[in-house]
Amino acid sequence: MRAPLDLLRRIREAVEPPDPPAREADRLESARLILRPPRAADGESWIAVRRASAEFLQPWEPLWPSDHLGRSSWRRRLSWMRAEMEADRARFWLLFLRERREEVVGGLSMTQIRRGAASSAQIGYWMGQAWAGRGLMTEAVAAARTHAFQRLGLRRLEAACLPANLPSQRLLRRLGFQQEGLARGYLEVNGRPEDHLLFSLLAEDAPLTR
């Protein structure tokens, strides 16, 4: 006997909760990219690009749990990202080429959003190896920069990168970020605490985005 369709739907939603209503204000675009919050259906594509780019990304990222590319891990990650966005503590975007809107090519986050006197957030990003070096992330961060100052009303954006990550430093400087200093043992990367260069951008530093 076939289970009723509504029962099958409830079982599916218990395993993979449905996407919340779309927040069009958080959907961003650039010349070549669509940036939008992650959806449940993005899991397979996210897993595929992260798996294909694992060796490329590992020198710049924390050591992940052994199951971080599994479906269960994706569902946990998605649930956490949704909670952070709902609480206005963060924004998360996946990156898609305009002509390939179902294939994840990278990701961008705006975390530690602080309102009031601080009025700031931390920018982080990653790009799949196959699409790196094409200027796509510059477009993505520029779109997020405009969103932060114009739509979210923040005053300051912060970013940190390893001293050896020259492409990331060039990207940040190209978009107006200024280096503020060196933070010792700032984040654990690839299994060990690493110093990071600290960058910031103020709304008044980027008048074209306002």
C-alpha positions, -999 to +999 in steps of 0.1 A: +000+000+000+014+034-010+019+059+017-003+091+012+016+119-005+013+142+025+030+115+047+058+112+022+062+150+022+064+151+060+090+124+060+111+142+034+108+175+052+119+159+085+151+148+068+156+179+047+136+209+059+121+230+032+137+263+022+124+294+041+107+321+020+131+337-004+147+369+009+150+389-024+169+416-005+198+392+001+200+381-036+229+399-052+242+401-088+274+411-106+284+412-142+289+374-143+275+361-110+244+354-091+249+354-053+220+340-032+215+324+002+220+286+002+191+262-004+186+226+006+189+215-031+224+231-034+239+204-012+250+181-040+267+209-060+283+223-029+297+189-020+310+184-055+329+216-058+343+214-023+354+178-030+370+187-063+388+217-047+398+201-014+436+202-020+434+237-035+415+251-005+430+232+024+461+254+029+438+283+036+411+267+058+407+249+091+409+211+092+374+199+086+358+168+102+361+136+082+324+137+073+321+174+063+314+165+027+285+142+036+248+150+032+242+150+069+270+175+074+255+197+047+221+196+064+237+206+097+256+234+080+225+247+063+205+247+095+232+266+113+235+292+084+198+297+084+197+303+121+225+328+119+208+347+091+174+347+109+191+361+140+208+389+118+242+376+130+253+367+094+247+366+057+257+336+035+258+334-002+266+307-028+280+319-061+267+308-094+277+318-130+248+335-147+248+309-175+250+280-150+227+289-122+225+254-106+262+248-102+280+262-071+313+278-080+322+294-046+309+309-014+309+342+005+300+350+041+294+381+062+296+370+098+298+385+132+274+412+122+273+438+150+248+466+152+248+497+173+282+514+180+303+487+163+282+486+131+305+460+114+309+425+100+336+401+089+339+390+053+351+356+043+351+338+009+363+308-011+363+299-048+363+265-064+397+257-081+382+255-116+370+291-114+398+307-094+420+335-110+392+349-132+382+379-112+349+363-101+355+367-064+364+404-069+329+408-084+313+389-055+331+408-027+323+441-045+286+431-045+287+422-009+305+454+000+277+474-016+251+453+002+267+458+035+269+496+033+238+503+013+212+477+024+224+465+058+236+500+069+269+488+083+298+512+087+328+489+087+338+456+070+367+435+082+387+407+065+417+386+075+441+365+054+473+346+056+505+366+048+512+340+021+478+344+004+488+371-020+458+368-044+434+375-014+455+405-004+454+419-039+416+414-041+411+433-008+433+462-018+417+464-052+384+469-035+396+496-011+404+476+020+433+489+040+457+468+060+456+475+097+481+451+111+491+416+119+472+394+144+494+366+159+479+332+161+446+347+148+430+315+134+438+278+132+445+270+096+452+235+083+457+223+119+478+250+134+474+286+147+485+311+121+492+348+120+468+368+098+469+402+081+439+423+091+421+445+066+392+469+070+370+490+048+348+519+060+317+531+043+334+565+037+363+546+020+340+534-007+317+563-017+306+546-050+289+518-030+266+541-010 
